[in-house]
């Protein structure tokens, strides 16, 4: 049994270099709102992974200072990179991946529809997936899809 939460970084400033873009004031509020919602629902042993980009680290920081920066899930990641870093579907805990579009949407599409497509995820939003091995099946189930403006 594994839960995977794909969390798109909150709103960030424009600019270059891309990896140094910081959250805007709105982005800081988005991250805090989603972090508050997640904090009440995550198990104590949840693993939080963040892309090396500043905006993803700031988004993860809103949830906890105890997160791991993983180069593999950076701005050039593929859905397969995300799944490998998270240990999907074999890790037995909840893993939160704080990353980027279009990769997170493509990862959700791959797990839910069986093929990588460009699914949109709003800034600061999550897609919460679960893997339950029932009768030998290896499918993802959607637990939640939520954007900060709905909280």
Residue frames relative to the residue before (quaternion, step in Angstrom):
aa qw qx qy qz dx dy dz
X 1.0000 0.0000 0.0000 0.0000 0.00 0.00 0.00
X 0.0978 0.7926 -0.5926 0.1052 3.58 -0.78 1.04
X 0.1726 -0.7375 0.6417 0.1207 3.53 -1.17 0.71
X 0.0897 -0.7758 0.6243 0.0207 3.55 -1.03 0.90
X 0.0963 -0.7881 0.6075 0.0249 3.55 -0.74 1.10
X 0.1752 -0.7645 0.6166 0.0687 3.53 -0.71 1.16
X 0.0226 -0.8207 0.5686 -0.0524 3.58 -0.44 1.23
X 0.2684 -0.7580 0.5748 0.1516 3.57 -0.55 1.15
X 0.5493 -0.6111 0.4507 0.3489 3.56 -0.95 0.83
X 0.5442 -0.6179 0.4662 0.3236 3.53 -1.21 0.60
X 0.7530 -0.4015 0.2733 0.4440 3.57 -1.35 0.15
X 0.1014 -0.8060 0.5831 0.0076 3.55 -0.89 1.03
X 0.6141 -0.5380 0.4407 0.3731 3.51 -1.32 0.42
X 0.4833 -0.5942 0.5419 0.3460 3.53 -1.30 0.35
X 0.4601 0.7146 -0.4728 0.2327 3.56 -1.23 0.22
X 0.2948 -0.7093 0.6104 0.1932 3.47 -1.43 0.00
X 0.5119 -0.1715 -0.8415 -0.0208 1.52 -2.12 1.22
X 0.6495 -0.5693 0.3575 0.3554 3.53 -1.10 0.82
X 0.6669 0.5367 -0.3083 0.4148 3.59 0.89 -0.89
X 0.7090 0.4560 -0.2489 0.4769 3.60 1.21 -0.49
X 0.4039 0.7182 -0.4834 0.2957 3.62 1.22 0.07
X 0.2511 -0.7848 0.5562 0.1080 3.57 -0.82 1.06
X 0.6038 -0.5390 0.4372 0.3921 3.55 -1.28 0.31
X 0.4313 -0.6483 0.5596 0.2838 3.54 -1.20 0.60
X 0.6877 -0.4226 0.3548 0.4719 3.60 -1.27 0.01
X 0.6398 0.5098 -0.3192 0.4784 3.59 1.01 -0.79
X 0.6474 0.5324 -0.3082 0.4500 3.57 1.00 -0.85
X 0.6211 0.5320 -0.3350 0.4680 3.58 1.03 -0.78
X 0.6615 0.4909 -0.3009 0.4805 3.60 0.99 -0.82
X 0.6284 0.5325 -0.3345 0.4579 3.60 1.00 -0.82
X 0.6741 0.4989 -0.2937 0.4588 3.56 0.87 -0.97
X 0.6570 0.5124 -0.3092 0.4586 3.59 0.94 -0.86
X 0.6488 0.5254 -0.3129 0.4529 3.58 0.96 -0.87
X 0.6960 0.4515 -0.2778 0.4844 3.59 0.86 -0.93
X 0.6233 0.5441 -0.3408 0.4465 3.59 1.00 -0.78
X 0.6328 0.5278 -0.3313 0.4595 3.60 0.96 -0.82
X 0.6616 0.4988 -0.3006 0.4723 3.59 0.94 -0.88
X 0.6798 0.4933 -0.2878 0.4601 3.59 0.90 -0.93
X 0.6267 0.5856 -0.3402 0.3855 3.57 0.87 -0.98
X 0.6812 0.4893 -0.2864 0.4632 3.59 1.00 -0.79
X 0.7522 0.4144 -0.1954 0.4736 3.60 1.19 -0.43
X 0.6189 0.5666 -0.3461 0.4197 3.58 1.19 -0.39
X 0.4585 -0.6479 0.5203 0.3152 3.57 -1.07 0.66
X 0.6651 -0.5366 0.3519 0.3818 3.57 -1.21 0.51
X 0.7344 0.4234 -0.2415 0.4722 3.60 1.05 -0.67
X 0.2989 0.7677 -0.5191 0.2278 3.62 1.18 0.33
X 0.2926 -0.7357 0.5905 0.1565 3.54 -1.09 0.85
X 0.1457 -0.7911 0.5920 0.0500 3.57 -0.75 1.09
X 0.0630 -0.7932 0.6055 -0.0136 3.58 -0.70 1.16
X 0.0582 -0.8031 0.5930 0.0108 3.58 -0.94 0.88
X 0.5379 -0.5763 0.5176 0.3327 3.50 -1.24 0.64
X 0.5830 -0.5989 0.4105 0.3646 3.61 -1.13 0.44
X 0.4962 0.6677 -0.4361 0.3430 3.62 1.20 -0.30
X 0.6024 -0.6029 0.3933 0.3450 3.57 -1.02 0.86
X 0.6762 0.5141 -0.3056 0.4302 3.60 0.88 -0.91
X 0.6568 0.4775 -0.3267 0.4836 3.62 1.05 -0.61
X 0.6281 0.5206 -0.3395 0.4681 3.58 1.01 -0.72
X 0.6469 0.5051 -0.3196 0.4735 3.61 1.00 -0.77
X 0.6321 0.5204 -0.3297 0.4700 3.59 1.02 -0.77
X 0.6681 0.4893 -0.2973 0.4752 3.61 0.89 -0.91
X 0.6209 0.5662 -0.3306 0.4297 3.58 1.02 -0.83
X 0.5903 0.5711 -0.3675 0.4363 3.61 1.11 -0.58
X 0.6808 0.4700 -0.2703 0.4925 3.58 1.18 -0.61
X 0.7791 -0.1897 0.1895 0.5666 3.55 0.83 -1.02
X 0.4500 -0.6548 0.5140 0.3233 3.59 -1.12 0.48
X 0.6422 0.5356 -0.2985 0.4601 3.57 1.29 -0.32
X 0.3695 0.6924 -0.5353 0.3122 3.57 0.30 1.29
X 0.3755 -0.7224 0.5445 0.2015 3.53 -1.28 0.49
X 0.3098 -0.7236 0.5879 0.1867 3.58 -0.91 0.97
X 0.0597 -0.8073 0.5862 -0.0319 3.56 -0.76 1.13
X 0.4205 -0.7327 0.4842 0.2280 3.58 -0.50 1.22
X 0.6167 0.6079 -0.3231 0.3819 3.57 1.04 -0.87
X 0.7443 0.3747 -0.2242 0.5053 3.63 1.13 -0.51
X 0.3046 0.7874 -0.4779 0.2426 3.58 1.21 0.55
X 0.8051 -0.3408 0.2176 0.4340 3.53 -1.36 -0.17
X 0.7282 0.4021 -0.2383 0.5013 3.62 1.16 -0.42
X 0.3528 0.7697 -0.4687 0.2518 3.58 1.27 0.28
X 0.3220 -0.6884 0.6112 0.2212 3.52 -1.31 0.44
X 0.6641 -0.4694 0.3690 0.4500 3.60 -1.21 0.19
X 0.6368 0.5316 -0.3263 0.4531 3.58 1.01 -0.78
X 0.6110 0.5381 -0.3430 0.4685 3.61 1.09 -0.70
X 0.6406 0.5248 -0.3144 0.4641 3.58 0.97 -0.90
X 0.6966 0.4784 -0.2769 0.4574 3.58 0.80 -1.00
X 0.6377 0.5201 -0.3262 0.4653 3.58 1.01 -0.75
X 0.6693 0.5024 -0.2988 0.4586 3.59 0.86 -0.95
X 0.7041 0.4647 -0.2579 0.4710 3.58 1.03 -0.80
X 0.4217 -0.7117 0.4634 0.3179 3.58 1.20 -0.39
X 0.3072 0.7821 -0.4859 0.2405 3.58 1.23 0.47
X 0.6757 -0.2791 -0.6818 -0.0261 1.61 -1.74 1.80
X 0.4939 0.7403 -0.3617 0.2777 3.58 1.28 0.18
X 0.5318 0.5917 -0.4367 0.4201 3.60 1.17 -0.23
X 0.3284 -0.7810 0.5002 0.1787 3.58 -0.92 0.81
X 0.6560 0.4657 -0.3284 0.4949 3.57 1.15 0.50
X 0.6078 -0.5236 0.4419 0.4015 3.51 -1.35 -0.08
X 0.0737 -0.7817 0.6192 0.0116 3.56 -0.89 1.00
X 0.1623 -0.7598 0.6255 0.0715 3.55 -0.92 1.02
X 0.1122 -0.7777 0.6170 0.0425 3.58 -0.80 1.06
X 0.1369 -0.7740 0.6156 0.0575 3.59 -0.60 1.16
X 0.1973 0.8160 -0.5047 0.2010 3.53 -0.30 1.27
X 0.6542 -0.5474 0.4310 0.2943 3.47 -1.38 -0.53
X 0.4189 -0.6143 0.6005 0.2942 3.46 -1.45 0.28
X 0.5952 -0.1247 -0.7891 -0.0861 1.61 -2.18 1.16
X 0.4161 0.7596 -0.4376 0.2416 3.59 1.28 -0.10
X 0.6726 0.4970 -0.3279 0.4393 3.61 0.85 -0.84
X 0.6455 0.5101 -0.3188 0.4706 3.59 0.99 -0.79
X 0.6513 0.5058 -0.3068 0.4751 3.57 1.01 -0.81
X 0.6232 0.5313 -0.3335 0.4670 3.58 1.08 -0.68
X 0.6475 0.5046 -0.3118 0.4784 3.59 0.95 -0.88
X 0.6449 0.5199 -0.3179 0.4612 3.59 0.96 -0.86
X 0.6433 0.5298 -0.3210 0.4499 3.56 0.93 -0.89
X 0.7213 0.4498 -0.2571 0.4598 3.57 0.86 -0.93
X 0.7587 0.3937 -0.2148 0.4724 3.60 0.96 -0.79
X 0.7889 0.2939 -0.1486 0.5188 3.60 1.04 -0.73
X 0.5192 -0.6809 0.3890 0.3398 3.57 1.27 -0.13
X 0.7718 0.1921 -0.1631 0.5838 3.59 1.24 0.14
X 0.5176 -0.6523 0.4705 0.2919 3.52 -1.13 0.75
X 0.0962 0.7697 -0.6211 0.1120 3.55 -0.70 1.17
X 0.5457 -0.6165 0.4509 0.3447 3.57 -1.25 0.29
X 0.0300 0.7806 -0.6191 0.0807 3.55 -0.06 1.34
X 0.4061 -0.7304 0.5006 0.2260 3.55 -0.92 0.92
X 0.0383 -0.7369 0.6740 0.0334 3.53 -1.18 0.72
X 0.4198 -0.7250 0.4884 0.2442 3.57 -0.72 1.06
X 0.6339 -0.5310 0.4016 0.3936 3.54 -1.23 0.48
X 0.8225 0.2077 -0.1883 0.4949 3.54 -0.88 1.03
X 0.5711 0.6240 -0.3664 0.3876 3.61 1.27 -0.12
X 0.2789 -0.7438 0.5832 0.1703 3.53 -1.34 0.35
X 0.1149 -0.6907 0.6986 0.1474 3.46 -1.44 0.30
X 0.1441 -0.7995 0.5824 0.0276 3.56 -0.61 1.21
X 0.0552 -0.8078 0.5856 -0.0392 3.53 -0.61 1.24
X 0.1665 -0.7685 0.6097 0.0998 3.53 -1.19 0.58
X 0.1906 -0.7363 0.6346 0.1370 3.52 -1.20 0.63
X 0.0311 0.7663 -0.6385 0.0641 3.52 -0.73 1.12
X 0.2750 -0.7736 0.5515 0.1474 3.57 -0.65 1.10
X 0.0671 0.8008 -0.5846 0.1115 3.57 -0.01 1.35
X 0.8590 -0.0616 0.0197 0.5079 3.55 -0.82 1.04
X 0.7219 -0.4611 0.2438 0.4547 3.56 0.95 0.88
X 0.4919 0.6604 -0.4356 0.3634 3.61 1.24 0.00
X 0.1945 -0.7867 0.5804 0.0805 3.55 -1.09 0.69
X 0.3543 0.7654 -0.4591 0.2789 3.56 0.79 1.04
X 0.4278 -0.6614 0.5528 0.2718 3.51 -1.26 0.55
X 0.1838 -0.7450 0.6311 0.1133 3.51 -1.22 0.65
X 0.4031 -0.6924 0.5425 0.2525 3.57 -1.03 0.78
X 0.1830 -0.7782 0.5939 0.0902 3.58 -0.77 1.06
X 0.7947 -0.1264 0.1174 0.5820 3.60 0.97 -0.83
X 0.0244 -0.7221 0.6898 0.0467 3.52 -1.32 0.53
X 0.1321 0.8253 -0.5158 0.1879 3.54 -0.37 1.25
X 0.1732 -0.7633 0.6118 0.1142 3.56 -1.02 0.82
X 0.6535 -0.5694 0.3321 0.3721 3.60 -1.11 0.64
X 0.6277 0.5538 -0.3517 0.4190 3.60 1.07 -0.60
X 0.6459 0.5021 -0.3277 0.4726 3.62 1.23 -0.20
X 0.6066 0.5697 -0.3561 0.4250 3.59 1.23 -0.15
